[in-house]
Structures are given as C-alpha cells and as structure tokens.
Amino acid sequence: MDKAQQSATSHAGSVDFGGDDEIGFAVHGAVGLIRLTRPKALNALTHKMIQAMERALLQWADDPQIKTILIEGEGRAFCAGGDVVAAYHAGKNGAPAYDFFKDEYRLNRLIAAYKKPYVALLDGITMGGGAGVSVHGSHRIVTENTMFAMPESGIGFFTDVGGSAFLPALPEKFGFYLGLTGSAIRWGDCLHSGIATHALKADQLDMLRSKLIAGENPDDILSTMPMSEPEWETSEQDRALTTRCCRADSIEQIIANFTAAGEAGDEKAAAIADLLGKRSPTSLKAIFTLFQDAEAFIRANNQLSYSARLDRQMQIEYALAEILLQGHDFYAGIGAVLIEKTGNPVWKPASLADVKLPDFVQHN
C-alpha cells in the first residue's frame, strides 16, 4: 500500500477533531491514526494541527478500543517542523506567537506522559516540531528515508519542543553537536544515538501498521519483525572529533576547539567551525546554556522519569521562547532563510561577546 492508498483508506474510520484538511484522524481497529496531510509544506505543524492533535490524544486516552497511537506523514516528509513562517508574520504584525508555542509544548508533554504506546513513523524529513511530535513517544521508527535535524540555530531560534530534554542526554556530546550546528543525520545515526528506538525498511511499515490495527502490542510486533541494522553514518573519527571539541565550558571554547582542529588540518573540523560562524550568536549561546544546564540536571536527577525531566525543560524552554520571540534574530533568520530566501541573515548582536541572555535557567 503506497501513501496515496493509505490516505484513501484512512477515511473509512475518520474522526473530525478540527484539523480540516491539514491533518487527518481515523480509528482503525485498535489504532488511533494521526496523519499529517500538508505534503507541499512538508507537513509543517500549524496551530490548528497542534490543537486538533491534543483533542484527539485526550479523547483516545480513555477509549478502550484504541490500544496504540500511530502517527505518520504524507509525502516525502514526516514533519519538517512548526509553521515558523506563520509565527514570523504574527510577530511582524505585533502579536508574537506565544500561544502557538505554548500549545505546541503542552502537546509535547502530553505525548511524553501518554499511557498508551505512541508509535511515530519517521519515514522522511523530520525536523524541529516534527521531533517534538515523535521523539517523546514510546516508539520512534526510522527508515532509509529518514533525514533528521534540529536546524534552529540557523534561523535565530533554539532547539525547542523538548530538544533540551533529549539532545543533551545523547552519548558523547552528539546532541550538543546536532543542536549547535543544526546538522542533518540519517537513520543509522538516529538509531545508534538513541533518537530512534527501531529501524525498519519503508516497505515493512505496511506489515507493522496491519498488526497494530489487529490489536497486537508494538513491542511484540517489533520483537518478531526483522530489524534493519544501519551503521553510523557519522564516522567514528568524526564522532570522536565532535566529542572532543564539544567538551567545553562555553560555546566560545567549543568554536575555538573546532577552529584549532581545523587549522591543524582536520577538514571536518574546519567545516564545522565555519558553519558555527554563520549561526546566530544569540541562538548558539542560548542552546549551549540550555544544554549545559540540562546535562547537569540529568546527572543530578537520573532517578527522574523522562516525562518529569521534560516537564522541567519545557518550562525553561517556554521562558526562553518568549524572550527570543521579542528579539531580532528569529525574524531575521526566518526572513532570510524562508521568506526572501537569500540565506544570509544579519544577526544582532553579531558576536557572541555581545550576547546578553537573562538568567532564564535555574540551576538545580
């Protein structure tokens, strides 16, 4: 069954939670199906989609027929993020999109605390808000089509939607590298770093879907299906480089570490140093500060559940989102990258030394 056929069959048990044609909901056997249906926009999440998803999940939580939630995207993307262009226009019109982010973060927390299996099929482009509606769930399944990134440092924002809960927890500073650079990774990196829980070939998803609809438990299904075992796409040498360079007490030192390695002849390090030099200084300092605090909190409170840890981080992230939505770089970044598409935002302030962030992080 291809994706067009899936879309057609989903209407058999469709349920209207107010998402119009941007998102579809259906009950098939034991599955509550969420399907993101904005393929031309790479299934970017609108406010309407977020609100509809929350209504569906709250209703389905108490529905005894539904054993598992399944979320997937239409077209070549799972979900390329939140609809930041709409947030850009809202802010430019004098009404920053506080409610959008508040509702999105509440949805992320609902997914993390959900009592039923939540299976996300990351079969395509997954970025930003797409991570928020997948990575916090119980089962994150990648395929050979997966392309994952948290690119917010390139648009003057920060790795939100709970990024500060899961990225700092990745091994060997890999999450710091992903968050600061915004680099894209594929299914092997996702699986081995822990972003994904399972890897399947795209042509296996029909079988998984059918078994879930029949009422089988996702753990039982996945324990018997032949799993794919993709290798790391990021080489061992490059992972060692990012680990070594990201072990630092400041973002300035991280950049200095990559710069020094590049000057010593490491081409990968030189490319990363150049990339970081093009990112928003405000974003870099915000992401590093947020991640450094989260990493320390995780070490000191490793007995906490992931959901509890996410609750703490989401409160901090919303405070930071409010600050950045009132600033310059978010609008400069979205404008240059997604509106005018020049790709050359002018950041203010232009240097890390001039970035002054309020003490939004409470060290615990």
C-alpha positions in Angstrom: 0.0 0.0 0.0 1.6 3.3 -1.0 1.0 6.6 0.8 -1.8 7.7 -1.6 -3.6 4.4 -0.9 -3.1 4.9 2.9 -4.6 8.3 2.7 -7.7 7.0 0.8 -8.3 4.1 3.2 -7.9 6.3 6.3 -11.2 8.0 5.7 -13.0 4.7 6.4 -12.9 5.4 10.2 -12.2 9.1 10.1 -12.8 11.3 13.1 -13.0 15.1 13.0 -11.0 16.9 15.7 -11.0 20.2 13.9 -7.9 20.0 11.8 -9.6 20.5 8.5 -7.5 19.2 5.6 -4.2 19.8 7.3 -4.3 16.7 9.5 -6.4 13.5 9.4 -7.6 11.3 12.3 -9.0 7.8 12.0 -9.8 4.8 14.2 -8.8 1.5 12.5 -9.3 -1.5 14.7 -7.1 -1.0 17.8 -5.2 2.0 16.3 -5.9 5.7 16.7 -4.2 7.0 13.5 -2.9 10.6 13.1 -1.8 11.5 9.6 -0.2 14.8 8.8 -1.6 16.0 5.4 0.3 19.1 4.3 2.8 17.4 1.9 3.5 20.6 -0.1 4.6 22.2 3.2 6.4 19.1 4.3 3.7 18.6 6.9 4.8 21.6 8.9 2.6 21.9 12.0 0.1 24.7 12.1 -1.6 25.9 15.3 -4.8 24.3 14.1 -3.0 20.9 13.7 -1.5 21.1 17.2 -4.8 21.8 18.8 -6.5 19.0 16.9 -3.8 16.5 17.9 -4.2 17.4 21.6 -8.0 16.9 21.4 -7.5 13.5 19.7 -5.0 12.3 22.2 -7.0 13.4 25.2 -10.1 11.6 23.8 -8.3 8.5 22.8 -6.6 8.1 26.1 -9.8 6.9 27.6 -11.1 4.9 24.6 -10.8 1.2 25.4 -10.9 0.3 21.7 -7.7 2.1 21.0 -4.6 0.3 22.1 -2.0 2.2 20.2 -1.5 5.7 18.7 0.2 5.7 15.3 1.4 9.0 13.7 2.8 9.4 10.2 3.2 12.0 7.4 2.0 12.2 3.9 4.6 12.6 1.1 8.3 12.8 1.5 8.3 14.2 5.0 7.2 13.0 8.4 7.1 16.6 9.6 9.6 19.4 8.8 8.8 21.4 11.9 6.4 24.0 13.2 5.0 26.6 10.9 7.5 29.2 11.7 6.6 31.3 8.7 3.2 31.9 10.4 5.0 32.7 13.6 7.2 35.2 11.7 4.2 37.0 10.2 2.4 37.1 13.6 5.4 38.7 15.3 5.9 41.2 12.4 2.3 42.2 12.9 2.8 42.9 16.6 1.4 39.7 18.0 4.2 37.2 18.8 3.1 33.6 18.5 3.2 32.9 22.2 0.0 30.8 22.2 1.3 28.7 19.3 4.4 27.7 21.2 2.6 27.3 24.5 0.1 24.8 22.9 2.9 23.0 21.0 4.9 22.5 24.1 1.9 21.3 26.0 1.3 18.7 23.3 4.9 17.6 23.5 4.5 17.0 27.3 1.2 15.1 26.7 3.0 12.7 24.3 5.8 12.1 26.7 3.3 11.2 29.5 0.9 9.2 27.3 -0.1 5.9 28.9 -0.7 4.1 25.6 2.0 3.1 23.1 2.7 6.1 20.8 4.3 4.9 17.5 5.9 7.5 15.2 6.9 6.6 11.7 9.8 8.9 10.8 9.7 7.9 7.2 11.1 11.0 5.6 12.2 14.6 6.7 11.9 15.1 10.4 12.9 18.5 11.8 12.1 20.8 14.8 8.5 20.4 15.6 8.5 17.0 13.9 10.9 15.8 16.5 8.5 17.2 19.2 5.6 15.0 18.0 7.8 11.9 17.6 10.9 11.7 19.8 8.9 12.0 23.1 6.8 9.0 22.2 7.4 5.4 23.2 8.3 4.0 19.7 10.3 6.1 17.2 10.8 4.1 14.0 13.2 5.4 11.3 13.6 4.1 7.8 16.2 4.5 5.0 14.2 7.7 4.0 14.7 9.4 7.4 16.5 12.7 7.5 16.6 14.2 11.0 17.7 17.7 12.0 17.2 20.4 14.6 18.1 23.4 12.5 17.0 26.2 14.8 20.4 27.9 15.2 20.3 28.8 11.5 17.0 30.6 11.9 17.7 32.6 15.0 15.8 30.4 17.4 16.8 27.4 19.7 16.3 23.7 19.8 12.9 23.8 21.5 10.0 21.2 21.5 11.8 19.4 24.3 15.2 19.3 22.5 16.9 20.2 25.8 15.5 17.1 27.3 16.7 14.5 24.8 19.7 16.0 22.9 21.9 16.6 26.0 21.2 13.0 27.0 22.7 11.6 23.8 26.1 9.9 24.2 29.4 11.6 23.8 28.1 15.1 23.2 26.5 14.1 20.0 23.4 16.0 20.9 25.4 19.2 21.6 26.8 18.9 18.1 23.4 18.4 16.5 21.8 21.2 18.4 24.5 23.8 17.9 25.3 23.1 14.2 21.8 22.1 13.0 23.4 19.3 11.0 21.2 16.6 9.4 21.6 12.9 10.1 20.2 9.7 8.7 18.7 6.6 10.1 21.9 4.9 11.3 22.9 7.9 13.4 19.4 8.2 14.7 19.3 4.6 15.8 22.7 4.4 17.4 22.5 7.7 19.2 19.1 6.8 20.7 16.9 9.3 18.9 15.1 6.3 17.3 14.1 3.1 19.1 13.9 0.9 15.9 14.8 0.9 12.3 12.7 -0.7 9.6 12.8 -0.6 5.8 10.0 1.6 4.4 8.4 -1.5 2.7 7.9 -3.1 6.2 5.7 -0.4 7.5 2.6 -1.8 6.0 3.1 -5.0 8.0 3.6 -3.1 11.2 0.5 -1.0 10.5 -1.6 -4.0 9.9 -0.5 -5.8 13.0 -1.1 -2.7 15.1 -4.6 -2.4 13.7 -5.2 -6.0 14.5 -4.5 -5.2 18.2 -1.0 -6.6 18.6 1.3 -4.9 21.0 4.0 -2.9 19.3 6.8 -4.4 21.4 5.6 -7.9 20.5 5.4 -7.0 16.8 8.8 -5.4 16.7 10.5 -8.2 18.6 9.5 -10.6 15.8 10.0 -8.5 12.7 13.4 -8.5 11.0 15.0 -5.3 12.1 17.3 -3.2 9.9 20.7 -2.5 11.4 22.1 0.5 9.6 25.6 1.6 10.6 26.5 5.0 11.9 26.7 7.4 9.0 28.9 9.8 11.1 32.2 8.1 11.1 33.9 7.0 14.4 36.7 9.6 13.7 34.2 12.4 13.2 32.2 11.4 16.3 35.5 11.5 18.3 36.2 14.9 16.9 32.8 16.3 17.9 33.0 14.7 21.4 36.4 16.2 22.0 35.5 19.7 20.7 32.1 19.9 22.4 33.6 19.0 25.8 33.9 22.6 26.9 32.6 25.1 29.5 31.4 27.7 26.9 30.3 28.0 23.4 33.3 30.2 22.7 35.6 27.4 23.7 33.7 24.9 21.5 34.2 27.1 18.5 37.9 27.6 19.4 38.3 23.8 19.7 36.9 23.2 16.2 38.9 26.1 14.8 42.1 24.8 16.2 41.5 21.3 14.9 40.7 22.8 11.5 43.9 24.8 11.5 45.7 21.6 12.4 44.5 20.0 9.2 41.1 18.4 10.1 38.8 19.4 7.2 35.7 18.3 9.0 36.6 20.5 12.0 37.2 23.4 9.7 33.8 22.9 8.1 32.1 22.8 11.5 33.9 25.9 12.7 32.8 27.7 9.5 29.2 26.6 10.0 29.1 27.7 13.6 30.5 31.1 12.5 27.4 31.5 10.3 24.9 30.6 13.0 23.1 33.2 15.2 25.3 34.1 18.1 22.2 34.5 20.3 21.0 31.1 19.3 24.4 29.4 19.9 24.7 30.9 23.4 21.1 30.1 24.3 21.4 26.5 23.1 24.7 25.9 24.9 23.5 27.4 28.1 20.3 25.4 28.0 22.0 22.2 27.2 24.8 22.6 29.8 22.2 23.2 32.5 20.0 20.3 31.3 23.0 17.9 31.2 23.9 18.8 34.8 20.3 18.4 35.8 20.1 14.9 34.2 23.3 13.8 36.0 22.0 15.0 39.4 18.5 13.7 38.9 18.9 10.4 36.9 16.1 8.8 39.0 13.5 11.0 37.4 11.4 9.7 34.6 11.8 11.2 31.2 8.4 12.7 31.4 9.3 14.5 34.6 12.5 15.7 33.1 10.7 17.0 30.1 8.2 18.9 32.2 11.1 20.8 33.8 12.8 21.6 30.5 9.6 22.7 28.8 9.0 25.4 31.4 12.5 26.7 30.8 12.1 26.4 27.0 8.9 28.5 27.1 10.5 31.2 29.1 13.4 31.3 26.5 10.9 31.2 23.6 9.2 34.3 24.9 12.5 36.1 25.1 13.6 35.2 21.6 10.2 36.0 20.1 10.7 39.5 21.3 14.1 39.8 19.8 15.7 40.3 16.4 17.3 37.1 15.2 14.2 34.9 14.9 12.7 37.3 12.4 16.0 37.9 10.7 16.6 34.2 10.3 13.1 33.3 9.1 13.1 36.2 6.8 16.4 35.4 5.1 16.0 31.6 5.0 12.3 31.1 4.3 10.8 34.4 3.1 13.4 36.2 0.9 15.5 33.0 0.7 18.7 34.9 0.5 20.3 32.5 3.0 22.3 35.4 4.6 20.6 36.7 7.7 22.2 39.6 9.5 22.4 38.7 13.2 22.1 41.3 16.0 24.2 41.2 18.1 26.8 39.9 15.5 29.2 38.4 18.1 29.0 36.1 21.0 30.7 38.6 23.2 27.8 41.0 22.8 25.0 38.4 23.6 23.3 39.1 26.9 20.7 36.5 27.9 18.5 36.9 31.0 19.1 34.3 33.7 16.2 32.1 32.5 17.8 28.9 33.6 17.6 27.9 37.3 20.4 25.6 38.2 19.2 22.7 40.3 
